[in-house]
Amino acid sequence: MKQLFLLISTLCAFNLIASSGKIVKHAPKGFDSLRIGIPQGKIDTVFYSSKTVGTKRRTIIYTPPGFSKNKKYPVLYLLHGIGGDATEWLKGAQPQVILNNLYAEEEIEPMIVVMPNGRAMKDDRAIGNVFDSVKVQAFATFEKDLLNDLIPFIEEIYPVYKDRENRAIAGLSMGGGQSLNFGLGNLDKFAWVGGFSSAPNTKSPELLVPNPDDTKKNLKLLWISCGDNDNLINLSQHTHDYLNAKNIPHIYYIEPGAHDFKVWKNDLYMFTQLLFK
């Protein structure tokens, strides 16, 4: 499949147009409201053994409506922010509601969504000083836990495809930085990458994309978005400017809002419609 997009810099008043001709709009009113009478996906809490951390770790799994063990699915790894844990997306966005509605409208491909704890340490609770250097380092350590422990667990337990073209990673704030760092740093593992309001843990773009030709060749989608009233917007802007200078296809989406779930819910709504197509 060819690259989905050329460089796009847009406000929410505009739409994103994929190479297929499909128009993906900013989320309409009611996109995140529970609808009765439509097929529902399922939320499960599971535990996996982490050799990286030396303990069992919790992750939240969303399986789509009509999930069958006799069918294979692509996977989206969806990461939380510095003050959250594996439940942050559930508490702040109810992604299962957004995704169920999209499935009912036949707007997204069936996928499994994995929401792990991106703070890879034995006591991974979001308590105390979440900006403590040890806890911040644990977000970097999660790369090893993700690649060596969580992904192999998901691929052993669930009926999923095991190739990079069926694996996506995205996240909000600290998780957005992780997604850009881990996704662009492991192009053999991920073909779809999204950073929502990415935090200062994001590597400089020169380190994220040291070889533009490899990035162009391997990525299916690179999404960078942020609220126009977000104090961290300069980080996303700087990354976008570098990608633009290197002619690397990506989406740069600026929308009304600050550093909050109003922005991130819309990002999830739009981003998931572009995946695995």
CORLIN-V856929 format. One record per backbone hydrogen bond with DSSP energy under -1.0 kcal/mol. CO is the residue of the C=O (numbers start at 1). NH is the residue of the N-H. If there is no record, write none. Layout:
co: <CO | CO>
nh: <NH | NH>
//
This chain:
co: <4 | 8 | 10 | 11 | 16 | 18 | 22 | 24 | 28 | 30 | 42 | 44 | 46 | 48 | 50 | 50 | 55 | 57 | 59 | 60 | 61 | 62 | 63 | 64 | 68 | 73 | 74 | 75 | 76 | 77 | 79 | 81 | 85 | 87 | 88 | 89 | 89 | 94 | 94 | 95 | 96 | 97 | 98 | 99 | 100 | 101 | 102 | 103 | 112 | 113 | 114 | 115 | 119 | 122 | 125 | 128 | 129 | 132 | 133 | 134 | 137 | 138 | 138 | 140 | 141 | 141 | 142 | 143 | 144 | 145 | 145 | 146 | 149 | 150 | 151 | 152 | 153 | 154 | 158 | 159 | 163 | 164 | 164 | 166 | 167 | 168 | 169 | 170 | 171 | 172 | 173 | 173 | 174 | 175 | 176 | 177 | 178 | 179 | 180 | 181 | 186 | 186 | 191 | 191 | 192 | 193 | 194 | 195 | 196 | 199 | 204 | 204 | 205 | 211 | 212 | 213 | 214 | 215 | 220 | 221 | 222 | 223 | 224 | 225 | 226 | 227 | 230 | 232 | 233 | 234 | 235 | 236 | 237 | 238 | 239 | 240 | 241 | 242 | 243 | 244 | 250 | 251 | 252 | 253 | 255 | 257 | 258 | 260 | 261 | 263 | 264 | 265 | 266 | 267 | 268 | 271>
nh: <19 | 252 | 254 | 14 | 24 | 21 | 18 | 16 | 31 | 33 | 63 | 61 | 59 | 57 | 54 | 55 | 50 | 48 | 46 | 115 | 44 | 113 | 42 | 67 | 71 | 161 | 112 | 168 | 114 | 170 | 172 | 84 | 88 | 91 | 92 | 93 | 94 | 97 | 98 | 99 | 100 | 101 | 102 | 103 | 104 | 105 | 107 | 106 | 76 | 62 | 78 | 60 | 121 | 124 | 127 | 130 | 132 | 136 | 137 | 138 | 141 | 120 | 142 | 143 | 144 | 145 | 146 | 147 | 148 | 149 | 150 | 151 | 153 | 154 | 155 | 156 | 157 | 158 | 160 | 73 | 166 | 167 | 191 | 75 | 191 | 77 | 194 | 79 | 196 | 175 | 177 | 199 | 178 | 179 | 180 | 181 | 182 | 183 | 184 | 185 | 189 | 190 | 220 | 221 | 169 | 223 | 171 | 225 | 173 | 202 | 207 | 208 | 209 | 215 | 216 | 217 | 218 | 219 | 4 | 193 | 251 | 195 | 253 | 197 | 255 | 230 | 233 | 235 | 237 | 238 | 239 | 240 | 241 | 242 | 243 | 244 | 245 | 246 | 248 | 247 | 8 | 224 | 10 | 226 | 228 | 229 | 260 | 264 | 265 | 267 | 268 | 269 | 270 | 271 | 272 | 274>
//
